[in-house]
Amino acid sequence: MTALQAVVLILVAIGGLAVILVRDPLRQAVVVGIYGMTLAVLFVVLQAPDVALSLGAVGSVALPLMIVMSLAKTRSREEE
């Protein structure tokens, strides 16, 4: 294992812990996006660019967007 791989693995572990510790759902969506990006970087470092591209699209963009949209819909229903 190279030093770069070790550093990225530590960043992924810290990101996973941050996702668990954040309690506000909107902030958690942002942290999930950052966590998805660090996972994509991990796969680039591990020489799997195809997995990194798909994870970058889904983990960093699509999942946080779905979380924010569902929160907006839920909050709009609570206001009615």
Buried (B, 14 or more C-beta within 10 A) or exposed (E): EEEEEEEBBEBBEEBBEBBEEBEEEBEBBBBBBBBBBBBBBBBBBEEBEEBBEEBBEEBBEEBBEEBBEEBEEEEEEEEE
